[in-house]
Amino acid sequence: MHAVILAGGKGIRLRPYTTRLPKPLVPIGDDHSILEIALSQLARYGFDRVTLAIGHFGELIRSYIGDGSRWGLSVDYTDLEETPLGTMGPVLQILDRLPEQFLVMNGDILTDLDFSDLMRRHAASDAPLTVATYQREVRIEYGVLTTKDDHVVKFTEKPTIDYRVSMGVYACNRRALAKYTPGLPFGFDEFVLDMLAGDTPPQEYAFKGYWFDIGRPEDYDRVNAEFGLLRESLLGA
């Protein structure tokens, strides 16, 4: 199985931690970076090839990860240009190197999702794309009003809104991307909207385990504080 890890972002929201390091190499706990954890998990779930889409501080990633043999993986690289290509744009650059079905994931997430089960579910479906999703809750810290014709018609005190979000992990079919032009910016949002417009909706893979998007310094601090409790579920040891 083949996975593409998007590891080319500048990690601006995570500064100052990313001032001298690419976000995927930011340490978690005492012994591991985000990217190392992802590679260990992929190897454990039966993946044998990984392509790293690198850009900002990409040579540091290439130097540290090497050929992936430490994890029993074959790792290769695609270097992104300075022009942002979006989520799926880097995948278009290497489409001819990918099998018919492959995994795409962001390089800044921690999760104990079973990537092999996601691929099995995707392979058993007719969907061009399977999106791993997660339930999120947002508490509104205000009383929320609904108004009509200058009158308040409904009031809810500090409601909690439930919604499902994309985890930044996708199983994809190569033929679904074949019609798009490499080298042009192409986002996940455009891809999904095109599928919906063409009446070929993506499949959902609803996940209830651990997932965290490390986007801000407070997110990073929280993950490090929790890592001792998460080590076994994330690393299987």
N, C-alpha and C positions, 0 to 999 in steps of 0.2 A: 504494500500500500504506500501511497505517495502523499505527503503533506507539503503545503506551501505556507510558510510562516512570514507574515508581513512585519518586517523589522527595520523599516527605513525611516520612520518618523523622527522628528527632532525632540519630542518629549517636552515641548515648551511648558505645558501645564505642570510638569513635575519638577521644574527648576526650584531650588538649586541642585537637586540630586543629579540632574542630567546635564549639568554644565560641562563636565569632563567625561561623562560616560553615556553611551547610547542607552535608552530606556530598557531594552531587553537584557542588558548586562548589569542593571542595578541589583545589588545583592538583596536576597531575602533570607532572613536568619543569618547563621554564621558561615554557611558552607556553599550556598547555592545562589545563582542568579535566576531571574524569571525564565530566561531562555533555557537554561540547563534543566529546570524542572519540566518544562514543556517537552524537551527532547527525551528526557528519561521516561516520561509518560507515554510518548508516542512509541518508543521502543518496546515498552512493556505491553502495549496494546497491539503489537504486531506490525507496525509500520517499519519499512526498511529503507525508504528514501525520503529525504527532506530537502526542499529548496528554500533557502533563505533569501527573501527580497530585501536587500540592504541599501542604505543610502547614507544618512547622517552618521558619522563615525563608523562607517561600514567596515573599514579595514581593521578596526578593533574587534568587531564581531568575527570577521574572517580569521584573524590571527588567533583568537581565543577558542573558537569552536573547531576550526580546522576541517578535516574531512568527516568528522562525526564518528570516527571509529571508537572513541571512548564510550559511546552509547550503543554500539553495534549498529550504527546507521551509516548510510552513504549520504553525505551532505554536499550539495552544490549551491551555487550562488547566482543571483542576478542582481546587477548593480543598477539602481534607480537613478535617473537623471534628476537635476535640481527641480525641474518642473513637476509638481505633485501630480500623480496619476490616479489618485483616489484608491478605493479599496480593491476593485477588480482590475484596474488598469495594469498593475504589475503582473497579474496572472496572464493577461493577454500577451505579454511580452514573451512568455515561456510556454505558451499553450502547446506547441509542437513537442515539448519535452515531457508532457504529462500524459498519464493513462486516461482512459475514458471517464473514470470516476476518481475523484481526488478530494482531499480535505484542504480547506483554506482556514487559517486562524490568525487572529491578531497576536502580535508578539508581546503584549502587555497585560495579559489576563492570567489569573490563577483560577483553576477549576479542577475538580475531581471527576469531571465528565468522562465516561467510557467512550473514547473516540472510535473504537472498533465497532461498538454497538450502533453508534450514529451512522457509520458507513454501511453496516448491514441493513439498517432500516432504510437508508437511502437506496441501496441497491435493489431492495425488494419493492420499491415504489416506481412509478412512472414519472415522478416529478423531476424537472431539470435541476432543482436546487432544494436542499433540505437545510432549514435554518434552526440551529439550537436556540431555544428561547428560555427565558427565566422570568419568574413572577417578581415584580417589584412593588413596593408600597411607598407612597409619598404622603406624608402628613402635612396638610395645609395649616399653618400656624395662625390663621385668621378665621373669623366668621365669614362664611361665603354667602353672598346674596345673589338671588336671581331676580332681575327686575324686568318690568314690562310697562310701557306707557307711563313712565315716571313713578311707578309704584313697586314696592318690594313684594314679590309674589311667593318667594321661598327663601328660607334661611336655614343654613346648616352650620353648626358650631364646629370649627376645626375638623373638617372631614378628612378621611384617609382615602386616597385614590389608589386602586389596584390596576396594574397594567402589565402587559408582557413586553419584554425587551429582547432585542437580538443580543446574543452573548458574544458575537464576534467570532463564531465558529460555524462553518458551513461545509456541507458535502455537496459537490457540484459535478455536473456532467460536462465534459469538454465540448460536446456538440452544441450545448446551449450557449456557449461563448463564441462559437466559430464565426458568427456573422458580424462580430464587432471588430473595429480596426485597431491593431496594436499601435502603441505610441501616443494615443490620445487619452486624456483623462476620462475615467469611467468608474463611477461609484457604485457601491452596493445598492444604494437607493434607486439609481437609474435602472439597474439590472432587475430589481424586484418590480418596479413600476412597469417596465416593458413586459415582464411575464404576466402581470395582472391584466395589462391591456390586451395581451394576446390570448387570454383565457387559459393560461398554463400556470396556475398558481404554485408557488413553492410549497413544499411540505414542511410542517412544524415538527420539531423534536423537542418536546417539553421536558425540561430538566428541573429536578428538585434538590439537587445536591449543593455543593459549595461552588460559588462563582463570585469573582471579584475583579472589577476593572480598575487597574492601578493607574488612575489618571492625574491625581492631585497629591501634593505632599501629605495631606491628612489621610488619604487612602493608603499610601505607602506606609505611613507610621502605624496605621491600624493593622495592616497585613503582617508587618513584622512583629507586632505585639501578640498576634494570634498564631504565629507560625508554629510555635511549639506544640500547640494542640492540633494543628492541621498536618503536621509532617507525615504522619502515617497514611492519611487518606490521599495526600498529594503524591507521595513518593513510594507508597506501598511498603514502607519499612520504618 
